[in-house]
Amino acid sequence: MNDRKLRRFVRQWHRRYPLPSDWVDNRANKQLRRSEARWLAPFEGAASLKRRQVKDLVEWRYGGETTRRELALASIDGPASWGRLQRAIKRALQEHSPTGALDRLLSDKHGFTGWGPGMASTVLAACRPTLYVVADERALRSLSALGLMVPHSFEEFDRQDWWPYLRTCRDLSALSGLPLRSVHHALRVAADEAPELPASPSPGRK
């Protein structure tokens, strides 16, 4: 797919987030995106997070996935585990290396129960939206269908895919002129069309 088609793809699909259904029009989705942006606004630029804020981000990322949500919440339950995680979040937000920032929050690196790339990147993307994007299996599937990435796994987001994924999302952001968050929106909602991509979405009613 050439640059012009990729630009059009991202711009069209991001308008279908978060509800890419024929009965939800672009105007309704736009209002939902604005509501989400207002909710996320207090996180942007934060140097550290409170327990309540982390819990909110866990609920936002894994609201409909009970097992993942409960596992991720386990790391903020006790004073000791929450203290370690809070310090790790603060260090991750100070980290200049995208891989280093992610690694500071991974369960297999530091023992934070349930904190894989998906949850770790959610904190990074909420607090540093111009630098990071949520590590999302659905978005990864879209990138694969577009021929932009060959992921290590489609079942879960592999840590080795983090930097190639982030770099590709940054490239799409620069190409489309849209924020990283909008690129993620486009890739996420387009995933159900994979592997038939690249197909344009129905335009949606204005």
HELIX and SHEET records of a PDB file:
HELIX    1   1 ASP A    3  HIS A   14  1                                  12    
HELIX    2   2 ASN A   26  LEU A   40  1                                  15    
HELIX    3   3 ALA A   41  PHE A   43  5                                   3    
HELIX    4   4 ARG A   51  TYR A   62  1                                  12    
HELIX    5   5 THR A   66  LEU A   73  1                                   8    
HELIX    6   6 ALA A   74  ILE A   76  5                                   3    
HELIX    7   7 PRO A   79  GLN A   94  1                                  16    
HELIX    8   8 PRO A   98  ASP A  103  1                                   6    
HELIX    9   9 SER A  107  HIS A  110  1                                   4    
HELIX   10  10 PRO A  117  CYS A  127  1                                  11    
HELIX   11  11 GLU A  137  ALA A  145  1                                   9    
HELIX   12  12 ARG A  159  ASP A  161  5                                   3    
HELIX   13  13 TRP A  162  SER A  176  1                                  15    
HELIX   14  14 LEU A  180  ALA A  190  1                                  11    
HELIX   15  15 ALA A  191  GLU A  193  5                                   3    
END                                                                             
